[in-house]
Amino acid sequence: GDWGTGQDYMARTEYSWETEMAILKTAFAQYDLDCNGVLDREEIGAALHELGLDSSKAEIDMIFEAYDTNKDGVIDLSEWLGQSSPEFRTAVLLAFKDLCE
């Protein structure tokens, strides 16, 4: 997908690891629309759409291939935190940056 200039943004931010994890956890909770503790394909698609990223089936398939490490068909919080690419993290941090200001 097209992640824009995320790495440039990250180079200019001063988020600590703890702050970044807190933002990612907040984003996970917001995207977990049915509050069942995992993200399914529909929720990931909605998250990508909300972030202004490619939410095609192919993109969602790529995310599940990378994130769903136990291959159970959903992404749990530990998978979400452990597998986030720098570009995806940047998109999430940009979307939730007001939490840090």
Summary of the structure (lengths in Angstrom):
residues: 101
radius of gyration: 12.9
end to end distance: 28.1
largest distance: 36.6
contacts: 258
relative contact order: 0.23
helix: 63%
strand: 4%
